[in-house]
Amino acid sequence: MMSVLACRICGGATRRVGEKPGKLVDRVFEILRCPSCGFVFVGNPWTDFEKIYSHEYYKGRGADPLVDYVFELEYPDRTIRDYEWRGLLKVITTLLCKKRGIRWLDYGCGNGGLVRFVGQSQRIKILGFDEGWIVNRARQSGIPVLDRDGLKIAEGSFDVVTAIEVMEHVLDPLSTLHRIRKLLKPGGLFFCTTGNARKHRDHLLRWPYIIPEIHVSFFEPVTLEKALNRAGFRAEYRGFLQGHTEIIQCRTLKNLRVRSRAAWQNLLPWRAIAPIIDSCVGFTHHPIGWAE
């Protein structure tokens, strides 16, 4: 048994929740939780990132079978991610009061699908940032994705930074949030999506979202609030906004292993369904952050 580690958010003493076996590797991962701020994390993470984020991972043959980056990159008009992209554009423009001339960075952009979709808008300048094999494929498709040097040059230039299903992948959330804060203009917006550990506090080891090879950090809303505050943000709870219906539509279909858009999907009453799903999973319960 490993020794108990300090919380990576507040520094408090953590408690061992239990063990979870890996999906790709034959090893057991320790799951820890901080009773003070609610942060949950993998205490002995696997850090061979080339093996974790291999070609097979991006094709949905790795630790997360719901990932389908190559299909989304090659068939943007067919993928259900189109619903999510449309929803995110609505959410961000709502939060920024439909401001024109927005400079947007999608941090951890993966295949750059959101960047390509939003880039079709003439009133928004959007760039992506990520690393790995899929990013090179995105650049070959003409999607503007920064490398680390480009990210450094762009510090302090963005009105909004998004991190869509990114924070659960990072080993050191505070360092990542500090880096994102440097990228924003004063008063800029940070918006992320990640699983809500509060809804699973009493059964964390059964939560399918904990895939210990790739998902290593898990937040309750109060956890993310504290992390944002420590990184120089003012946390704000905005709840269910215009656009969240489409995002939840995408997430629901994805968990049902639906890959492609179809006419029947829009026949369902998503405006009624999405708030019900949200009340169960707490998707919109996390705060956003404003750069102080």
N, C-alpha and C positions, 0 to 999 in steps of 0.2 A: 504494500500500500504506500502511495506517495505521501509526502508531507503536505499539510494543508498550506495553500498559497494565499497571499493577500489579494484582496479584490483589486482588479485592474481599473476600476472606476473611482472608488472612494478610499481604497487602501485598508479597509476593515478586514477583520478575520472572516474567512469563509468556512462553509460547512460542506462536507462531502454528501452529495445527493445519492450517488451510486455509480454504477458502471454501465457503459453501453458498448456493445461490440461494433467493430468497423464493418463497413460494407465491402470495401476493396481490399483491406489488409487484415490479416489474422492477428489482431491485437485488441486489447480492451482499453477503452478510453474512460478516464475519470471525469465525472461531471460534478462541478462545484457550484455553490450558490452563496452569495453574500446576503445575509439576513438584514443588513442595514439598508442597502440600496436596491436589492433585488437582482443584481447582475448575476447571470448564469454563464459559465464558460467551461470549455474543455481544458482541464488542467495539464494534460500531457499531449498537446496537439502534434499531429503529423505535419512536418514542415518540408517534405520533399515536393515542392510545388510543381516541378516539371512532371512528376508522375501524377500528382493530384489533378492538375489542369492540363491534361494531355489532349491530343487530338480526339481521342475517344470520348473524353468528358464533354467536349463541345458538340458532339454528335448524339448526346444522350445515352452513351454507353459507359459512363463512369459512375461516380458515387451517387449522382442525382439523375434518375431516369426521366425527370420532367424537363430537363434542359434540352433545348433543341436549337442551338445557336446557328448551326449551318443552314438548316431549313429556313429559319427566319431571315437570314442574310440573303439567301438565294431567291426566296419567294415572299417578299414583304407584303404583297397584295393578297396573299393567301393565308398567312399566319394569323392566329387569334391574338397575337401580340399587338396587332393594329388597334384593337379595342383599348388596350392599356395605353398605347402611345397617344391616342386621341384623348383619353381621360387625363393623362398627365399634363398635356398641353392646356386643357381646360382648368385644371387645378392651379397650375403655375400662373396662368394669365389672370385668374381670379384673385390669387393672393397678391399679385403685383398690380392689381387694379387696372388691368389691360394696358399697362404702360407700353409705349412704343420704343423701339431701339434697344430691346432687352439683349444683354450678353449673358449667355447661358452655358454652363459647363455641366456635362453629364459625367460624373466621376465614377469610374468603374463601369464604363459604357458597354463592355462586352463586344458584341458584334456591331455596335453603333446603330442599331435599328432606330432607337429614339432620336439620335442625332440626325439621321437621314430624314425621318418623318418631320421633325420640327423644322429642319432646315428648309423645307419647302415654303415656310412662311417668310415673306419678305420683311416682316417687321421684327424678326428675331434672328440674331446671330448665335449659332450654337456650335460648340466643339465638344469632343469627347476626350476622355483620358482612360487608358487601361494599358495592360501589358499582356503579352502572351501571343500564342499562335493565331487566335481568332482576330486579333487586332490587325495583324498584317493582312489578313483576308479582307477586313473592313476597308483598310487603306487602298487596297487594290480595286475596291468597288467605288472609290472616290469619296469615301466618308472621311471628314477631317477629324483625325484622332491625334492628340498631342502625345509626345513622349515626356519623360521626366524633365528634360532640359526645357522643352516648350512650356511645361507646367510652371517651372520656376520663373520664366520670363513673364508669364501671364498673371503673376500674383497681383492681387488688388484690382483686378479688371472686370470681375463678373458681378452681375446683378443677382444671379441665382446659381446655385450649385445643387444638383440632384444626385442622390446615391440610391439607386433602385435595386433593392435586394443585394446590398453591398456590405452593410455593417456587420451582418452575421458571419462574414468571411474573414474579418480582420482580427488579428491577434491582440492589437493594442488600440482599442477604440479612441482613447484620448489623443494619441499621437495623430491618428487619422483626422479627427475633428479639428485639431489645431492646424493641420495642414490645409484643410478645407477652409477654415476661417481666414487664413492668409490669402486665399484666392479671391475672396469676396471684397467688394467695396464696402465701406461703412454703411450700415443699414441694409446690406444685402441679405438674401433669403437662402437658408439651407433647408431642403426638403428631402426626406428619406423615407423609404418603405422597408420594413423588416418585420419579422414575426413578433407577436406580442406574448411574452413569456408569462404575463400576469394571468392570462386565461388558462395556463397550464401549470400553475405553481404547484398544485397538489399531485400532479402526475407527469412530471417532467420527463421521466425515462420512457414514457409511452408516447411522447410528442413526436410525430413523424418528422417535424422540422429539424430536430436535432440529428443531423447526419455528420458524425464527428470528424470525418476526414476533411470536410469542406465548410461546415457550419460550426463555428467555434465560439461565437459570442451572441448572447441572447439578452434582450432588454424588456423590462417592464416599462410602462410609460414614465414612472418616476425615475427609473434608472437612466433613461435617455435624457430626461430633464436635467438631472444632476450632471451628466456627462457634457451636455451642451453648455450649461452654466460654467463648468470648469474650463471649457475650451474658448470662452469669450463670446458666447451667444446669449441672447435673451430668449428663453424657451416660451412658447405660446401654444396653447391648445385651441385648435380651430375646428376639430371634429369633422363631420361629414360635409364635403364641399361638392360643388358642381364638378363633375368629372370622376368622382369616386365610384359612381355606378358602373362606368365603363371599365375602370380598373378592376373592380371586384368581379365583373362579368368575365374578364380575361382570366383572373386567378381561379375562379370556379371552374371554368372550362379546362384550364390547364391541369387542375387536380383530378379532373375526370378523364384525363389522358386524351383530350380532344386537341388536335394539332391545327386543323384548318378551319377557316371561316366557312359558314354555310348559312343559307337563308333562314333555316329553322331557328337558329340561335337568337335572332332578333324578334322572333314571334313570342318569346318568353317575356313576362312582365318584370324586367330587370329593375325598374324603378321601385317596385314593391319588394322584389327578392333581395336586392343588394343590402338595404338597411337591416334586414333580418339576419343575413349572413354576417354582416359587420357586428351586430350585437353579440354574436356567438364567438367570433374570433378576435374582435377588438382591433381590426385593421386600421381604422382611423383614429384610434385613441392615443397614438403617439404624438408628441409635440413636434412643432416645426421650430427652427431657430433663426433669429434675426441677429446679424453681426453687430456687435456693440462697438 
